[in-house]
Amino acid sequence: MPGRESVRTMIQLATTAFGLVAALAWNEAIKSLFTEIIGQRAGVISQFVYAIVVTIIVVLVTSRLGKLAERVGVKTDE
């Protein structure tokens, strides 16, 4: 049914958009925390440390979610 699929797609898009807004808010909060801990003097280095830490966390969480999806039998798009 085309109407149902459209609603499903719109819900997915809205959820993704809200997730992006939340991620941007957390991004600013965590950057401020890094600046507070490391200080302004670190500049570029602290940004790279932040990017590396966030990347590691994202990879670990994504990997865990994939394993959980396999365990419960959810088909994921790859």
Distance bins in CASP14 RR format, pairs under 12 A and 6 or more apart:
PFRMAT RR
TARGET T0000
AUTHOR 0000-0000-0000
RMODE 2
METHOD distances of the structure
MODEL  1
1 7 0 0 0 0 1 0 0 0 0 0 0
1 8 0 0 0 0 0 1 0 0 0 0 0
2 8 0 0 0 0 0 1 0 0 0 0 0
2 9 0 0 0 0 0 1 0 0 0 0 0
3 9 0 0 0 0 1 0 0 0 0 0 0
3 10 0 0 0 0 1 0 0 0 0 0 0
4 10 0 0 0 0 0 1 0 0 0 0 0
4 11 0 0 0 0 0 1 0 0 0 0 0
5 11 0 0 0 0 0 1 0 0 0 0 0
5 12 0 0 0 0 0 1 0 0 0 0 0
6 12 0 0 0 0 0 1 0 0 0 0 0
6 13 0 0 0 0 0 1 0 0 0 0 0
7 13 0 0 0 0 0 1 0 0 0 0 0
7 14 0 0 0 0 0 1 0 0 0 0 0
8 14 0 0 0 0 0 1 0 0 0 0 0
8 15 0 0 0 0 0 1 0 0 0 0 0
9 15 0 0 0 0 0 1 0 0 0 0 0
9 16 0 0 0 0 0 1 0 0 0 0 0
10 16 0 0 0 0 0 1 0 0 0 0 0
10 17 0 0 0 0 0 1 0 0 0 0 0
11 17 0 0 0 0 0 1 0 0 0 0 0
11 18 0 0 0 0 0 1 0 0 0 0 0
12 18 0 0 0 0 0 1 0 0 0 0 0
12 19 0 0 0 0 0 1 0 0 0 0 0
12 77 0 0 0 0 0 1 0 0 0 0 0
13 19 0 0 0 0 0 1 0 0 0 0 0
13 20 0 0 0 0 0 1 0 0 0 0 0
14 20 0 0 0 0 0 1 0 0 0 0 0
14 21 0 0 0 0 0 1 0 0 0 0 0
15 21 0 0 0 0 0 1 0 0 0 0 0
15 22 0 0 0 0 0 1 0 0 0 0 0
16 22 0 0 0 0 0 1 0 0 0 0 0
16 23 0 0 0 0 0 1 0 0 0 0 0
17 23 0 0 0 0 0 1 0 0 0 0 0
17 24 0 0 0 0 0 1 0 0 0 0 0
18 24 0 0 0 0 0 1 0 0 0 0 0
18 25 0 0 0 0 0 1 0 0 0 0 0
19 25 0 0 0 0 1 0 0 0 0 0 0
19 26 0 0 0 0 1 0 0 0 0 0 0
19 27 0 0 0 0 0 1 0 0 0 0 0
20 26 0 0 0 0 0 1 0 0 0 0 0
20 27 0 0 0 0 0 1 0 0 0 0 0
21 27 0 0 0 0 0 1 0 0 0 0 0
21 28 0 0 0 0 0 1 0 0 0 0 0
22 28 0 0 0 0 0 1 0 0 0 0 0
22 29 0 0 0 0 0 1 0 0 0 0 0
23 29 0 0 0 0 0 1 0 0 0 0 0
23 30 0 0 0 0 0 1 0 0 0 0 0
23 54 0 0 0 0 1 0 0 0 0 0 0
23 57 0 0 0 0 0 1 0 0 0 0 0
23 58 0 0 0 0 0 1 0 0 0 0 0
24 30 0 0 0 0 0 1 0 0 0 0 0
24 31 0 0 0 0 0 1 0 0 0 0 0
25 31 0 0 0 0 0 1 0 0 0 0 0
25 32 0 0 0 0 0 1 0 0 0 0 0
26 32 0 0 0 0 0 1 0 0 0 0 0
26 33 0 0 0 0 0 1 0 0 0 0 0
26 50 0 0 0 0 0 1 0 0 0 0 0
26 54 0 0 0 0 1 0 0 0 0 0 0
26 57 0 0 0 0 0 1 0 0 0 0 0
26 58 0 0 0 0 0 1 0 0 0 0 0
27 33 0 0 0 0 0 1 0 0 0 0 0
27 34 0 0 0 0 0 1 0 0 0 0 0
27 47 0 0 0 0 0 1 0 0 0 0 0
27 50 0 0 0 0 1 0 0 0 0 0 0
27 51 0 0 0 0 0 1 0 0 0 0 0
27 54 0 0 0 0 1 0 0 0 0 0 0
27 58 0 0 0 0 0 1 0 0 0 0 0
28 34 0 0 0 0 0 1 0 0 0 0 0
28 35 0 0 0 0 0 1 0 0 0 0 0
28 50 0 0 0 0 0 1 0 0 0 0 0
29 35 0 0 0 0 0 1 0 0 0 0 0
29 36 0 0 0 0 0 1 0 0 0 0 0
29 50 0 0 0 0 0 1 0 0 0 0 0
30 36 0 0 0 0 0 1 0 0 0 0 0
30 37 0 0 0 0 0 1 0 0 0 0 0
30 38 0 0 0 0 0 1 0 0 0 0 0
30 46 0 0 0 0 0 1 0 0 0 0 0
30 47 0 0 0 0 0 1 0 0 0 0 0
30 49 0 0 0 0 0 1 0 0 0 0 0
30 50 1 0 0 1 0 0 0 0 0 0 0
30 51 0 0 0 0 0 1 0 0 0 0 0
30 53 0 0 0 0 1 0 0 0 0 0 0
30 54 1 0 0 1 0 0 0 0 0 0 0
30 57 0 0 0 0 0 1 0 0 0 0 0
31 37 0 0 0 0 0 1 0 0 0 0 0
31 38 0 0 0 0 0 1 0 0 0 0 0
31 39 0 0 0 0 0 1 0 0 0 0 0
31 40 0 0 0 0 0 1 0 0 0 0 0
31 42 0 0 0 0 0 1 0 0 0 0 0
31 43 0 0 0 0 0 1 0 0 0 0 0
31 46 0 0 0 0 1 0 0 0 0 0 0
31 47 1 0 0 1 0 0 0 0 0 0 0
31 49 0 0 0 0 0 1 0 0 0 0 0
31 50 1 0 0 1 0 0 0 0 0 0 0
31 51 0 0 0 0 0 1 0 0 0 0 0
31 53 0 0 0 0 0 1 0 0 0 0 0
31 54 0 0 0 0 1 0 0 0 0 0 0
32 38 0 0 0 0 0 1 0 0 0 0 0
32 39 0 0 0 0 0 1 0 0 0 0 0
32 40 0 0 0 0 0 1 0 0 0 0 0
32 46 0 0 0 0 0 1 0 0 0 0 0
32 50 0 0 0 0 0 1 0 0 0 0 0
33 39 0 0 0 0 0 1 0 0 0 0 0
33 46 0 0 0 0 0 1 0 0 0 0 0
33 49 0 0 0 0 0 1 0 0 0 0 0
33 50 0 0 0 0 1 0 0 0 0 0 0
33 53 0 0 0 0 0 1 0 0 0 0 0
34 40 0 0 0 0 0 1 0 0 0 0 0
34 42 0 0 0 0 1 0 0 0 0 0 0
34 43 0 0 0 0 1 0 0 0 0 0 0
34 45 0 0 0 0 0 1 0 0 0 0 0
34 46 1 0 1 0 0 0 0 0 0 0 0
34 47 0 0 0 0 1 0 0 0 0 0 0
34 48 0 0 0 0 0 1 0 0 0 0 0
34 49 1 0 0 1 0 0 0 0 0 0 0
34 50 1 0 1 0 0 0 0 0 0 0 0
34 51 0 0 0 0 0 1 0 0 0 0 0
34 52 0 0 0 0 0 1 0 0 0 0 0
34 53 0 0 0 0 1 0 0 0 0 0 0
34 54 0 0 0 0 0 1 0 0 0 0 0
35 41 0 0 0 0 0 1 0 0 0 0 0
35 42 0 0 0 0 1 0 0 0 0 0 0
35 43 0 0 0 0 1 0 0 0 0 0 0
35 45 0 0 0 0 0 1 0 0 0 0 0
35 46 1 0 0 1 0 0 0 0 0 0 0
35 47 0 0 0 0 1 0 0 0 0 0 0
35 49 0 0 0 0 0 1 0 0 0 0 0
35 50 0 0 0 0 1 0 0 0 0 0 0
36 42 0 0 0 0 0 1 0 0 0 0 0
36 46 0 0 0 0 0 1 0 0 0 0 0
37 46 0 0 0 0 1 0 0 0 0 0 0
37 49 0 0 0 0 0 1 0 0 0 0 0
37 50 0 0 0 0 0 1 0 0 0 0 0
37 53 0 0 0 0 0 1 0 0 0 0 0
38 44 0 0 0 0 0 1 0 0 0 0 0
38 45 1 0 0 1 0 0 0 0 0 0 0
38 46 1 0 1 0 0 0 0 0 0 0 0
38 47 0 0 0 0 1 0 0 0 0 0 0
38 48 0 0 0 0 0 1 0 0 0 0 0
38 49 1 0 0 1 0 0 0 0 0 0 0
38 50 0 0 0 0 1 0 0 0 0 0 0
38 53 0 0 0 0 0 1 0 0 0 0 0
39 45 0 0 0 0 0 1 0 0 0 0 0
39 46 1 0 0 1 0 0 0 0 0 0 0
39 47 0 0 0 0 0 1 0 0 0 0 0
39 49 0 0 0 0 0 1 0 0 0 0 0
40 46 0 0 0 0 1 0 0 0 0 0 0
40 47 0 0 0 0 0 1 0 0 0 0 0
42 48 0 0 0 0 1 0 0 0 0 0 0
42 49 1 0 0 1 0 0 0 0 0 0 0
42 50 0 0 0 0 1 0 0 0 0 0 0
43 49 0 0 0 0 1 0 0 0 0 0 0
43 50 0 0 0 0 0 1 0 0 0 0 0
44 50 0 0 0 0 0 1 0 0 0 0 0
44 51 0 0 0 0 0 1 0 0 0 0 0
45 51 0 0 0 0 0 1 0 0 0 0 0
45 52 0 0 0 0 0 1 0 0 0 0 0
46 52 0 0 0 0 0 1 0 0 0 0 0
46 53 0 0 0 0 0 1 0 0 0 0 0
47 53 0 0 0 0 0 1 0 0 0 0 0
47 54 0 0 0 0 0 1 0 0 0 0 0
48 54 0 0 0 0 0 1 0 0 0 0 0
48 55 0 0 0 0 0 1 0 0 0 0 0
49 55 0 0 0 0 0 1 0 0 0 0 0
49 56 0 0 0 0 0 1 0 0 0 0 0
50 56 0 0 0 0 0 1 0 0 0 0 0
50 57 0 0 0 0 0 1 0 0 0 0 0
51 57 0 0 0 0 0 1 0 0 0 0 0
51 58 0 0 0 0 0 1 0 0 0 0 0
52 58 0 0 0 0 0 1 0 0 0 0 0
52 59 0 0 0 0 0 1 0 0 0 0 0
53 59 0 0 0 0 0 1 0 0 0 0 0
53 60 0 0 0 0 0 1 0 0 0 0 0
54 60 0 0 0 0 0 1 0 0 0 0 0
54 61 0 0 0 0 0 1 0 0 0 0 0
55 61 0 0 0 0 0 1 0 0 0 0 0
55 62 0 0 0 0 0 1 0 0 0 0 0
56 62 0 0 0 0 0 1 0 0 0 0 0
56 63 0 0 0 0 0 1 0 0 0 0 0
57 63 0 0 0 0 0 1 0 0 0 0 0
57 64 0 0 0 0 0 1 0 0 0 0 0
58 64 0 0 0 0 0 1 0 0 0 0 0
58 65 0 0 0 0 0 1 0 0 0 0 0
59 65 0 0 0 0 0 1 0 0 0 0 0
59 66 0 0 0 0 0 1 0 0 0 0 0
60 66 0 0 0 0 0 1 0 0 0 0 0
60 67 0 0 0 0 0 1 0 0 0 0 0
61 67 0 0 0 0 0 1 0 0 0 0 0
61 68 0 0 0 0 0 1 0 0 0 0 0
62 68 0 0 0 0 0 1 0 0 0 0 0
62 69 0 0 0 0 0 1 0 0 0 0 0
62 76 0 0 0 0 0 1 0 0 0 0 0
62 78 0 0 0 0 0 1 0 0 0 0 0
63 69 0 0 0 0 0 1 0 0 0 0 0
63 70 0 0 0 0 0 1 0 0 0 0 0
63 76 0 0 0 0 0 1 0 0 0 0 0
64 70 0 0 0 0 0 1 0 0 0 0 0
64 71 0 0 0 0 0 1 0 0 0 0 0
65 71 0 0 0 0 0 1 0 0 0 0 0
65 72 0 0 0 0 0 1 0 0 0 0 0
65 74 0 0 0 0 1 0 0 0 0 0 0
65 76 0 0 0 0 1 0 0 0 0 0 0
66 72 0 0 0 0 1 0 0 0 0 0 0
66 73 0 0 0 0 0 1 0 0 0 0 0
66 74 0 0 0 0 1 0 0 0 0 0 0
66 75 0 0 0 0 0 1 0 0 0 0 0
66 76 1 0 0 1 0 0 0 0 0 0 0
66 77 0 0 0 0 0 1 0 0 0 0 0
66 78 0 0 0 0 1 0 0 0 0 0 0
67 73 0 0 0 0 0 1 0 0 0 0 0
67 74 0 0 0 0 0 1 0 0 0 0 0
67 76 0 0 0 0 0 1 0 0 0 0 0
68 74 0 0 0 0 1 0 0 0 0 0 0
68 76 0 0 0 0 0 1 0 0 0 0 0
69 75 1 0 0 1 0 0 0 0 0 0 0
69 76 1 0 1 0 0 0 0 0 0 0 0
69 77 0 0 0 0 0 1 0 0 0 0 0
69 78 0 0 0 0 0 1 0 0 0 0 0
70 76 0 0 0 0 1 0 0 0 0 0 0
70 78 0 0 0 0 0 1 0 0 0 0 0
END
